[in-house]
Amino acid sequence: MGHHVFSQPYLRLLICLASSLWIGLALSAQGLEANAQTSVEQEFSIADTGQDPAIELEPVEVKAERLLANRLNRPTSLSIIERQELEASGAGNLAQALERSLGLSISDYGSSGAQKTLSLRGSTASQVLVLVDGVRLNDELSGIANLACIDIENVERIEILRSGSSALRGSDAVGGVINVITKKDGKYLRVRAENSGYMPQEGLVGQGLYTTKRAANALDLLDAQGIFVQAALKAGPLGIRATARASRESGAFSYLDAGGQTRLRENAAGLAAGASLGTSLVKENSRFDADAFFSYADVGVPGGEGSATNQAKQKESDIRVQANWEDNYFLCPYLDLRIGSSARFRNIIYKENLASAAESSHELTSASLSIDQKASPSSALTILYGLSASASRSGGNSIGQRDRLVAAAFLSPSLELGKLRLAPSLRYDYYSDFFDRYPFSALAYGIGLSLDMGGKDMLKANLGRSYRVPSLEDLYWPTSFGAQGNPALKPETAYQLDLGYERVDLHFDYGAFAYLRYVEDVILWQPFPDGLWRPSNYGRALYPGLEQEVKAEFRQDLRGSLSYAFQPSIILDDGFAFLDAKRVPMIPLHSLKASLYYEKKGSSAFFQARYESLRYLKTANVAYLPSSFVLDAYLKRRLASLLTAYLKADNLFSENRRSLPDYPLPGLKLSLGVILEL
């Protein structure tokens, strides 16, 4: 596997860091010199809106202060990606927005419409709980959340809570929680249109005796097109919002195969569409929100390089409806109440050969109801408690009809003792298909502490137990398509400890955390001697790690960030001991990310670099995916008061890389688009 630019990844990394450091030091020195004169301008800049800052920007400042205070008050590591940051980075999808964050890595199957899942602090995709407005995206069928199902345009902010949080959220939060907050209020119309493509290049297509060479094709520059429309109206307390999107792609990007030859990805074309409709009713002390989301995709499934499926197709539809009512003055000023409900229908049809009538179908119907209340008997004590219930039923010819009922109760008080905040938590989940065998496996508890060191500085500690219950596919997948489920699986159990320091300010953030997670009965799919892939409770593993991140605003028009994660995971089973230091597969030991953003007079430029060290493929720690270095760039220019154009270059050096074995990722991808805002 080769690299297109520079032969040594460490050399490229050194050049990038040296350049970023030089620029940062020079500009920060200039910014410090002018700090006394510009501090007021930075906080109350009207950013060419032509509006009175006393009217328009004070709520923004108050909101920022509130979000910063919320981060400090939590005993765990919490990151918040605001809408302004998403806009500045030009993230094309949720996976791209998240992979630029500390301690996060994405498993990507290649094309834009292909499945994308995430890992947090070395966890599996099933161990990270993804929420949309507090509602689970992880379903009982697969246990994972496909990030390709969420429209980045409709996201107001993303909250990333690291470490196990099952005591509040339940199963699947062993590695952490991603909470996506969608846009709710406002009055606007926004239209975005984009064309994406790749530099034309000749390459091999086909397999074995059917391999041929395809000439470079100028149409590769027009590989994908998409349009997104978003509108919102507000009349007094009532708000209405709607979105619609449609896209197509050929997915015919080039890559280097194991023999160093240039190939073109086949059967990666896709069509996708989606829509949402929502309403809000806001009164003095209460708020009601209701939203419906729909997405559909018809995509090719090319398979891995060694087992290509050049005719496989998959159709997926997903319908989600959710409603939420909250009152921050329930009967008295010391009680808040929130009631949430949701329903979902998901359908997947997979067909490997167009000439065959055989197909695999997967269906899931689910509904949930939750009631949470917060009591604040004093300024020093708050108590959060709640009940929830959900019902799921699978269908289709893959695992057939399987039912799962879940009921849960949790309690989480928070007590302030001077500068010390103490936050214990306790949760129990009843699973209808696991209670008889493992009645206490779904018990989660934890305790968090935070020590205020002066308003902007905080020491944090968090200790707890979390768990993950196997998905229905883990348990009941039939003997088909080379795989088989395992009904004897046990739930995973994890114990974690976090220690950290955070300094949070409007213009400078710094955080450093050390963590240790110990997991028992790790569920892992792997091949068996009979050739079938099966899940098993593989054994035990230890996940220590160190994380550091700094974000700084050097000047009013320039800001940047730098983060580093060290993840030396260790296998404790399969004949290995702690001193053998065998690393868990697919977890990079080092991860380094840096970004720089500049904005001036209607133009902006964003650069982001990511480095990940090699990842072993198996527990023997012999075969591996090599390290990778990726540089992205996003340039934006306002053409008129309502019209903006942008140019985006993903993987600027055309790095030949894979986040999963046998699944190549695109090289340089160029996107040109326009945004119309009313």
QUIZI-V424479 format. One record per run of one state. SS is the DSSP state (hx for helix, st for strand, lp for the rest). FROM is the first residue (numbers start at 1). LEN is the number of residues. If there is no record, write none. Layout:
BEGIN
SS;FROM;LEN  SS;FROM;LEN
END
This chain:
BEGIN
lp;1;8  hx;9;25  lp;34;1  hx;35;10  lp;45;8  hx;53;21  lp;74;4  st;78;5  hx;83;7  lp;90;4  hx;94;6  lp;100;4  st;104;5  lp;109;7  st;116;5  lp;121;4  hx;125;3  st;128;5  lp;133;2  st;135;2  lp;137;10  hx;147;3  lp;150;2  hx;152;3  st;155;8  lp;163;3  hx;166;4  lp;170;6  st;176;7  lp;183;5  st;188;11  lp;199;4  st;203;3  lp;206;2  hx;208;3  lp;211;1  st;212;3  lp;215;3  hx;218;5  lp;223;1  st;224;12  lp;236;2  st;238;12  lp;250;4  st;254;3  lp;257;5  st;262;3  lp;265;5  st;270;13  lp;283;3  st;286;15  lp;301;2  st;303;1  lp;304;4  st;308;1  lp;309;4  st;313;15  lp;328;7  st;335;17  lp;352;8  st;360;19  lp;379;2  st;381;15  lp;396;7  st;403;15  lp;418;2  st;420;12  lp;432;11  st;443;10  lp;453;4  st;457;12  lp;469;3  hx;472;5  lp;477;3  st;480;1  lp;481;2  st;483;2  lp;485;7  st;492;13  lp;505;3  st;508;20  lp;528;5  st;533;23  lp;556;2  st;558;9  lp;567;3  st;570;2  lp;572;6  hx;578;3  lp;581;9  st;590;11  lp;601;2  st;603;10  lp;613;2  st;615;2  lp;617;7  st;624;2  lp;626;2  st;628;11  lp;639;4  st;643;8  lp;651;7  st;658;3  lp;661;2  st;663;2  lp;665;4  st;669;9  lp;678;1
END
